[in-house]
Amino acid sequence: MQHIVKVDGVLGLGRGFGSRIVCDFIFRAVQDRGTAILMTACGKDSEDQETGSKKSQKEAESSEITALVEECAIESCSKFVALIVSQPFYTISVRAMAQFIGRENIYGIFFVSSFRDMWRNEGFSGFFAGFVPRVIAEMLSLWLGKFFYYLMCKYVFVDDNVQFKALQPYGRLLTPTLTSYFTYPFALTSTIMAVNGSSLRAGNFPYTPVYSGWLDCLGELVKNKDTDRGSKFFIRIAKSASASLS
């Protein structure tokens, strides 16, 4: 951060912020609207309130798991559509930050030049660079987060233990930490592939190898034990270009 401020000033810390806001707004709007439509279509608004009063414990547990799976499936569909719609803006936001390395000024809040550059150099696939690992990361986060929270509510935040029960509202804050161990390597791969092989210097040799695909990138990260790169907020170690390419 100190280096960015020294080169670009304080405003340099906001690289990609505008396009990321647009990306997150589109993603959230499409996901929320899609979830509402699917929930209504599946009859999930009033159905659950009418049933479930006179059930045995086994039936209740089975219905809870079924409802959880159905909820995850519905949110997965809406989230997948939201990822498709928002991916071009996600790619632009990542490249807007990455162009700091090569001092380019192609990607920014004015999307015309960004779309033109992606189409001219990469074609249609450029709009969805890093899409597959991003989908995997989001789906893992959704399903694992829901099931981790379900298990915590069932076996940790129980009525018998008043102290743990009081912490239940904070359980959702803990699930991202638990799921990040599984999702972060895919999120990191998505970020790298969003820039890799593009017209930016940061996405090409000597700054980074040009990967044949996201599996090649993920395999390289696993091989170098580098899947947690950038996960720490304060303690970060920057590898030299020669070290990362060796």
C-alpha positions as CSV (number, residue, x, y, z in Angstrom):
1,M,0.0,0.0,0.0
2,Q,2.8,2.4,0.8
3,H,4.4,1.7,-2.6
4,I,1.1,2.4,-4.4
5,V,0.6,5.7,-2.5
6,K,4.2,6.7,-3.3
7,V,3.6,6.1,-7.0
8,D,0.0,7.0,-7.6
9,G,-1.0,8.9,-4.5
10,V,-3.9,8.0,-2.2
11,L,-6.3,7.8,-5.2
12,G,-4.2,4.9,-6.5
13,L,-5.6,2.7,-3.7
14,G,-9.0,3.1,-5.4
15,R,-7.9,1.4,-8.7
16,G,-10.8,-0.8,-9.9
17,F,-13.1,0.4,-7.1
18,G,-15.7,1.9,-9.5
19,S,-16.0,-1.1,-11.7
20,R,-16.1,-3.4,-8.7
21,I,-19.0,-1.4,-7.3
22,V,-20.8,-1.9,-10.6
23,C,-19.9,-5.6,-10.6
24,D,-21.2,-6.1,-7.0
25,F,-24.4,-4.1,-7.6
26,I,-25.3,-6.1,-10.8
27,F,-24.4,-9.4,-9.0
28,R,-26.5,-8.6,-6.0
29,A,-29.5,-7.3,-8.0
30,V,-29.6,-10.3,-10.3
31,Q,-29.1,-12.8,-7.5
32,D,-31.8,-11.3,-5.2
33,R,-34.3,-11.0,-8.1
34,G,-33.5,-14.5,-9.3
35,T,-33.8,-16.0,-5.9
36,A,-37.2,-14.3,-5.3
37,I,-38.6,-15.5,-8.6
38,L,-37.4,-19.1,-8.1
39,M,-38.7,-19.2,-4.5
40,T,-42.1,-18.1,-5.7
41,A,-42.1,-20.5,-8.6
42,C,-41.2,-23.4,-6.2
43,G,-43.9,-22.3,-3.7
44,K,-41.4,-21.8,-0.9
45,D,-43.0,-18.6,0.5
46,S,-45.9,-20.0,2.5
47,E,-45.5,-23.8,2.1
48,D,-42.9,-24.1,4.9
49,Q,-45.0,-22.2,7.4
50,E,-48.1,-24.4,6.9
51,T,-46.3,-27.7,7.4
52,G,-44.1,-29.1,10.1
53,S,-46.1,-28.5,13.3
54,K,-46.9,-32.2,14.0
55,K,-43.8,-34.2,12.9
56,S,-41.6,-36.7,14.7
57,Q,-38.0,-35.8,15.3
58,K,-36.7,-37.9,12.5
59,E,-39.2,-36.5,10.0
60,A,-38.3,-32.9,11.2
61,E,-34.6,-33.5,10.7
62,S,-35.2,-35.0,7.3
63,S,-37.4,-32.1,6.2
64,E,-34.8,-29.6,7.5
65,I,-32.1,-31.2,5.4
66,T,-34.4,-31.4,2.4
67,A,-35.3,-27.7,2.8
68,L,-31.7,-26.8,3.2
69,V,-30.7,-28.6,0.0
70,E,-33.6,-27.0,-1.9
71,E,-32.6,-23.6,-0.6
72,C,-29.0,-24.1,-1.7
73,A,-30.1,-25.4,-5.1
74,I,-32.3,-22.3,-5.7
75,E,-29.6,-19.9,-4.6
76,S,-27.1,-21.8,-6.7
77,C,-29.2,-21.2,-9.8
78,S,-29.7,-17.5,-9.2
79,K,-26.1,-17.0,-8.2
80,F,-24.9,-18.8,-11.4
81,V,-26.9,-16.4,-13.5
82,A,-25.6,-13.4,-11.5
83,L,-22.0,-14.6,-12.0
84,I,-22.6,-14.8,-15.8
85,V,-24.0,-11.2,-16.0
86,S,-21.4,-9.7,-13.6
87,Q,-18.3,-11.5,-14.9
88,P,-17.2,-8.9,-17.5
89,F,-17.2,-6.2,-14.9
90,Y,-15.4,-8.4,-12.4
91,T,-12.7,-9.0,-15.1
92,I,-12.5,-5.2,-15.7
93,S,-12.1,-4.5,-12.0
94,V,-9.3,-7.0,-11.6
95,R,-7.4,-5.7,-14.6
96,A,-7.9,-2.1,-13.5
97,M,-5.9,-3.0,-10.4
98,A,-3.3,-5.1,-12.3
99,Q,-2.5,-2.4,-14.8
100,F,-0.7,-0.6,-12.1
101,I,2.2,-2.9,-12.8
102,G,2.6,-2.0,-16.4
103,R,1.4,1.6,-16.0
104,E,-1.3,1.1,-18.6
105,N,-4.6,3.1,-18.5
106,I,-7.0,0.9,-20.5
107,Y,-9.4,-0.4,-17.8
108,G,-11.4,1.9,-15.7
109,I,-14.9,3.1,-14.9
110,F,-15.4,4.1,-18.5
111,F,-16.1,0.6,-19.9
112,V,-16.0,1.4,-23.6
113,S,-12.2,1.1,-23.9
114,S,-12.2,-1.9,-21.6
115,F,-14.7,-3.8,-23.7
116,R,-12.9,-2.8,-26.9
117,D,-9.6,-4.1,-25.6
118,M,-11.0,-7.4,-24.4
119,W,-12.9,-8.0,-27.7
120,R,-9.9,-7.0,-29.9
121,N,-7.3,-9.1,-28.1
122,E,-9.2,-12.1,-26.7
123,G,-12.6,-12.2,-28.4
124,F,-15.7,-13.2,-26.5
125,S,-13.7,-15.4,-24.1
126,G,-12.0,-12.3,-22.7
127,F,-15.2,-11.2,-21.1
128,F,-15.3,-14.4,-19.1
129,A,-11.6,-14.8,-18.1
130,G,-11.4,-16.6,-14.8
131,F,-15.1,-17.5,-14.8
132,V,-14.9,-21.2,-14.1
133,P,-12.8,-21.0,-10.9
134,R,-14.9,-18.1,-9.7
135,V,-18.1,-20.2,-10.1
136,I,-16.5,-23.1,-8.2
137,A,-15.4,-20.7,-5.4
138,E,-18.9,-19.2,-5.1
139,M,-20.7,-22.5,-5.1
140,L,-18.4,-24.0,-2.5
141,S,-18.8,-21.0,-0.4
142,L,-22.6,-21.2,-0.7
143,W,-23.0,-24.9,0.0
144,L,-20.3,-25.3,2.6
145,G,-21.4,-22.1,4.4
146,K,-25.0,-23.2,4.6
147,F,-24.2,-26.7,5.9
148,F,-21.5,-25.5,8.3
149,Y,-24.1,-23.1,9.8
150,Y,-26.7,-25.8,9.9
151,L,-24.4,-28.1,11.8
152,M,-23.4,-25.3,14.2
153,C,-27.0,-24.5,15.0
154,K,-27.8,-28.2,15.5
155,Y,-24.8,-29.3,17.6
156,V,-23.1,-26.2,19.0
157,F,-25.7,-23.5,19.4
158,V,-28.2,-25.7,21.4
159,D,-30.7,-24.7,24.0
160,D,-28.9,-26.8,26.6
161,N,-25.9,-24.5,26.5
162,V,-27.0,-21.0,27.1
163,Q,-23.6,-19.4,26.5
164,F,-23.2,-21.0,23.1
165,K,-26.8,-20.3,22.2
166,A,-26.2,-16.6,22.8
167,L,-23.5,-16.7,20.2
168,Q,-25.7,-18.1,17.4
169,P,-26.2,-14.7,15.7
170,Y,-22.5,-14.5,15.2
171,G,-22.3,-18.0,13.6
172,R,-22.8,-16.6,10.1
173,L,-19.7,-14.4,10.6
174,L,-17.6,-17.5,11.3
175,T,-18.7,-19.5,8.3
176,P,-16.7,-17.5,5.7
177,T,-13.5,-18.2,7.8
178,L,-14.3,-21.9,7.8
179,T,-15.1,-22.1,4.0
180,S,-12.2,-19.9,2.9
181,Y,-9.8,-22.8,3.4
182,F,-11.6,-24.6,0.5
183,T,-12.6,-21.7,-1.6
184,Y,-9.6,-19.3,-1.6
185,P,-7.4,-21.4,-4.0
186,F,-10.2,-21.1,-6.6
187,A,-10.8,-17.4,-5.9
188,L,-7.1,-16.8,-6.3
189,T,-7.0,-18.8,-9.5
190,S,-9.9,-16.8,-10.8
191,T,-8.2,-13.5,-10.1
192,I,-4.9,-14.6,-11.8
193,M,-6.7,-15.9,-14.8
194,A,-8.8,-12.7,-15.2
195,V,-5.5,-11.0,-16.1
196,N,-3.4,-13.8,-17.5
197,G,-2.7,-13.7,-21.2
198,S,-4.4,-10.3,-21.6
199,S,-2.9,-7.2,-23.2
200,L,-1.6,-6.0,-19.9
201,R,2.0,-6.5,-19.0
202,A,1.0,-7.9,-15.6
203,G,-0.6,-10.9,-17.4
204,N,2.4,-11.9,-19.4
205,F,6.1,-12.9,-19.2
206,P,8.3,-11.9,-17.3
207,Y,5.7,-10.9,-14.6
208,T,3.9,-14.2,-14.8
209,P,3.8,-17.4,-16.9
210,V,1.0,-17.5,-19.5
211,Y,-1.1,-20.5,-18.5
212,S,-3.0,-22.8,-20.9
213,G,-6.0,-22.8,-18.6
214,W,-7.2,-22.4,-15.1
215,L,-6.3,-25.9,-14.1
216,D,-2.7,-25.3,-15.2
217,C,-2.7,-22.2,-13.0
218,L,-4.2,-24.0,-10.0
219,G,-1.7,-26.8,-10.5
220,E,1.2,-24.4,-10.5
221,L,-0.1,-22.8,-7.3
222,V,-0.5,-26.1,-5.6
223,K,3.0,-27.2,-6.8
224,N,4.6,-24.1,-5.4
225,K,2.5,-24.2,-2.1
226,D,1.2,-20.8,-3.1
227,T,-2.6,-21.3,-2.8
228,D,-2.8,-18.9,0.1
229,R,-1.0,-16.1,-1.7
230,G,-2.6,-12.7,-0.7
231,S,-4.9,-14.3,1.9
232,K,-3.3,-12.4,4.8
233,F,-4.4,-8.8,5.1
234,F,-1.3,-7.4,6.9
235,I,1.6,-9.8,6.5
236,R,2.3,-10.2,2.8
237,I,5.5,-11.4,1.2
238,A,6.1,-10.3,-2.4
239,K,8.0,-12.8,-4.5
240,S,10.3,-11.6,-7.2
241,A,9.4,-12.3,-10.8
242,S,12.3,-14.7,-11.2
243,A,11.4,-16.6,-8.0
244,S,7.8,-17.1,-9.1
245,L,8.8,-18.2,-12.6
246,S,11.4,-20.7,-11.5
